[in-house]
Amino acid sequence: MEITHLFGLLGKNIAYSFSKGYFTEKFKSLNLKNYDYVNFDIPSIEEFRDIKQNNPNLKGMNVTIPYKEAVLPYLDKISKKAEKIGAVNTIKVTKKGNLKGYNTDYYGFKKSLEPLLEPHHKKALILGTGGASKGVAFALDELGILYTFVSREATGESIGYNLVNATTFDNHQIIINCTPLGTSPNTDAYPPIPYEYFTPKHIAHDLIYNPAETIFLKKAKKQGAKIKNGLEMLQYQAEKSWKIWNR
């Protein structure tokens, strides 16, 4: 059977990928027999060009760590929101064969966070400064929530982990892990923050979905915080990608 509509995930070390299973099931449920979704697991972004050339039936891609920013120069067009965010996690192959980049991460995160929000959730700490954190920051902007980035080394735009203390937790009621720390198989890793300062007034949101409960979430939960993993965010962003590919 000839595959007429090929989709895939661009990333590195992505055998664990959510997307492949999700879309394979989706194609089955919609009885789309000539559709397939594969992992494009490449060691460096330079190999991206070969993917397009070697797969004439390619219609769209999702993009994951570490290529959400690195892929930008390879695209013909970028949506206004993705341009503002500075990261792409969805690519559509247009009818003319051009590559257009979108960001559906921010949408998925926003939809996932909104049900947890209460009036006192005014400020957030974003752990990590990679491509995923940019989509999260954009979503927080749209929700009117102020935020501070935390990274291993302080920069003009972020504070170092060593500066996160009780006062930081008092002032930031939402803590979001946008780092890969804790992702399977390295499940005993976690961001180096003082977890004892979590309270029942805090939200801990981890973009990781495998394992379902990372050490970051377990430690926050122990202090009474509301917790959420990245599965729902992924489902929302996947559905948004599907709409983009089909319009």
C-alpha positions in Angstrom: 0.0 0.0 0.0 1.4 3.3 -1.1 1.7 6.0 1.6 0.3 9.2 0.1 0.3 11.3 3.3 3.5 11.1 5.4 3.9 12.9 8.7 6.6 12.7 11.3 8.4 13.9 14.4 11.7 15.7 14.0 14.0 15.3 17.1 17.0 13.6 18.6 16.8 10.4 20.7 13.0 10.2 20.3 12.2 6.5 20.4 10.0 7.3 23.4 7.9 9.7 21.4 4.2 10.4 22.2 3.4 11.7 18.7 4.0 8.5 16.7 1.6 6.5 18.8 -0.9 9.3 19.0 -1.1 9.9 15.3 -0.9 6.2 14.3 -4.0 5.6 16.5 -5.7 8.7 15.0 -5.2 7.5 11.4 -6.6 4.1 12.4 -9.7 5.6 14.0 -10.3 7.8 11.0 -9.7 4.9 8.6 -7.0 6.8 6.8 -5.2 3.9 5.1 -2.6 5.7 3.1 -1.4 7.8 6.0 1.7 7.2 8.1 3.6 8.9 10.9 7.3 8.2 11.5 10.2 9.4 13.7 12.8 11.5 12.0 15.5 10.9 14.6 18.6 12.9 13.4 21.9 13.6 15.2 22.2 17.1 13.8 19.8 19.7 12.2 21.9 19.7 9.0 20.3 16.4 8.0 16.8 18.1 8.0 17.2 19.0 4.2 17.6 15.3 3.3 14.3 14.4 5.0 12.3 16.7 2.7 14.2 15.6 -0.4 13.9 11.9 0.4 10.2 12.0 1.3 8.1 13.5 -1.5 4.9 12.6 0.2 5.7 14.5 3.4 2.8 16.7 4.4 3.8 17.9 7.9 6.0 17.4 10.9 6.1 18.0 14.6 9.4 19.2 16.1 10.8 18.4 19.5 13.9 18.9 21.6 16.5 20.0 20.5 15.4 21.4 17.2 12.5 23.9 17.9 14.8 26.9 17.4 17.5 25.3 15.2 15.0 24.4 12.5 14.0 28.1 11.9 16.6 28.9 9.2 15.5 25.9 7.1 11.9 27.1 6.8 10.4 29.1 3.9 7.8 30.9 6.1 7.0 31.2 9.8 3.6 32.2 11.3 3.4 35.5 13.1 3.0 33.8 16.5 5.9 31.4 16.0 8.1 34.3 14.9 7.2 36.2 18.1 7.8 33.1 20.2 11.1 32.3 18.4 10.5 28.5 18.2 8.6 26.1 16.0 7.0 22.8 16.9 4.8 22.2 13.9 5.7 22.4 10.2 3.3 22.2 7.3 4.3 21.4 3.7 2.2 23.7 1.6 0.7 22.8 -1.8 3.6 24.5 -3.5 6.0 22.4 -1.5 7.2 25.2 0.9 7.8 24.6 4.6 5.8 26.8 7.0 6.5 26.8 10.7 4.0 27.2 13.5 4.0 27.0 17.3 1.2 24.9 18.8 3.1 24.4 22.1 1.9 27.7 23.5 -1.7 26.8 22.7 -1.4 23.3 24.3 0.2 24.7 27.4 -2.4 27.5 27.8 -5.3 25.1 27.5 -3.7 22.7 30.0 -2.9 25.4 32.6 -6.1 27.4 32.5 -8.4 25.0 34.5 -5.9 25.1 37.4 -5.7 28.9 37.7 -7.1 30.8 40.7 -7.1 34.6 41.3 -3.9 34.4 43.4 -1.9 32.7 40.6 -0.2 36.0 39.4 3.4 35.1 38.7 5.3 32.1 37.4 8.8 30.6 37.4 9.9 29.0 34.1 12.6 26.5 34.7 14.7 26.3 31.5 15.3 28.7 28.6 15.0 26.3 25.5 12.5 26.3 22.8 9.7 24.9 24.9 10.0 27.6 27.5 9.5 30.2 24.8 6.0 28.8 24.0 5.2 28.7 27.7 6.2 32.3 28.2 4.0 33.4 25.2 1.0 31.5 26.7 1.6 33.2 30.1 1.7 36.6 28.4 -1.7 35.9 26.8 -3.0 34.9 30.3 -1.7 38.1 31.8 0.7 36.1 34.1 4.1 37.6 34.8 7.1 35.2 34.8 10.8 34.9 35.5 13.1 32.5 33.7 15.5 30.3 35.7 18.6 28.7 34.1 21.9 27.1 35.2 23.7 30.4 34.8 22.1 33.8 35.3 21.8 36.0 32.2 20.2 39.3 31.4 16.9 37.4 31.0 17.1 34.8 33.7 18.1 34.2 37.3 20.3 31.2 38.3 18.9 28.3 40.3 21.1 29.3 43.2 19.0 32.4 43.7 15.7 30.6 44.1 14.6 30.8 47.7 11.6 31.1 50.0 10.9 34.6 48.9 11.0 33.5 45.2 8.4 30.9 46.0 6.2 33.4 47.9 6.3 35.7 44.8 5.8 33.0 42.2 2.8 30.7 42.6 3.3 28.7 39.4 6.4 26.7 38.8 6.8 25.2 35.3 9.5 22.6 34.4 10.5 23.2 30.8 13.8 21.3 31.1 14.2 17.7 30.1 15.3 16.8 33.7 13.4 13.7 34.8 12.4 12.4 31.4 12.5 8.6 31.0 14.9 6.8 31.1 16.7 9.4 33.4 13.8 9.5 35.8 15.9 10.2 38.9 16.9 13.7 37.7 15.0 16.9 38.7 15.6 20.6 38.6 17.7 21.9 41.6 15.1 24.1 43.4 14.2 24.2 47.1 11.0 22.0 47.0 10.3 22.6 50.7 8.8 26.0 49.8 6.0 24.6 47.7 2.6 25.1 49.4 -1.0 24.2 48.6 -1.3 27.6 46.9 1.3 26.6 44.3 0.9 24.9 40.9 3.7 22.6 39.7 3.4 22.0 35.9 5.9 19.6 34.2 6.1 19.5 30.4 7.4 16.0 30.7 4.7 13.2 30.4 6.9 10.1 30.7 7.0 9.2 33.5 3.5 10.5 34.4 4.8 11.7 37.8 8.4 13.0 37.7 10.4 13.6 40.9 9.7 17.3 40.3 5.9 16.7 40.6 6.3 14.2 43.4 8.2 16.6 45.6 5.8 19.4 44.9 2.8 17.2 45.6 4.3 16.2 48.9 4.1 19.8 50.0 0.4 20.0 48.9 0.9 21.8 45.5 -1.5 21.2 42.6 0.4 19.2 40.0 0.0 18.5 36.2 2.2 16.7 33.7 2.6 17.4 30.0 0.3 14.8 28.5 -2.8 17.1 28.1 -0.6 19.8 26.7 0.7 17.4 24.1 -2.8 16.2 23.2 -4.0 19.8 22.6 -0.9 20.7 20.6 -1.2 17.5 18.5 -4.8 18.3 17.6 -3.9 21.9 16.7 -1.1 20.5 14.4 -3.6 18.2 12.7 -5.9 21.2 12.0 -3.0 23.1 10.5 -1.9 20.2 8.3 -5.5 19.8 7.0 -6.5 23.4 6.3 
